[in-house]
Amino acid sequence: MTTKLVVGLDGHASGERALAHARHLAELIGDCELIVVYVVEWSPFSFQTPEENAERHKRREEELKLAHDRIIDPAVKKLTDGGMKAEGIVRHGDVAQTLNRVCKDKGASQIVVARSSEGGFAQRVFGSSTSNLVMSASVPVTVVA
């Protein structure tokens, strides 16, 4: 049976370190699939103008495509070119909740994330999200420095 690991990327070098560690774990495990995930932080409860609501769906789709093109697809290609099984996912939502949900949906055994991101807004979001994930995850979480 294939072991599945969820890897949370943040678009920075810290996410690359988490991916490298997950790849190392996958090599040690043997029959393993890496599920590489990027979460676009988004709250359905934020206050928006009527104009923003009209454009909301279009913006979400653009954000998803951009995250796939710049972050997820290159990471998955690098893994698969190296002989690894890998899948890429981009979702909107709360980082900790979304990573845990993907883990449950995919039947993953572990989540690998970076301790914190190396960039402005993402650092604040992912730093606290890592703590929230560790406290609430349904599977073990490996936090990479």
Buried (B, 14 or more C-beta within 10 A) or exposed (E): EEBBBBBBBBBBEBBBBBBEBBBEBBEEBEEBBBBBBBBBBBEEEEEEEEEEEEEEEEEEEEBBEEBBEEBBBEBBEBBBEEEBBBBBBBBBBBBBBBBBBBBEEBEBBBBBBBBBBBBEEBBEBBBEBBBBBBEEBEBEBBBBE
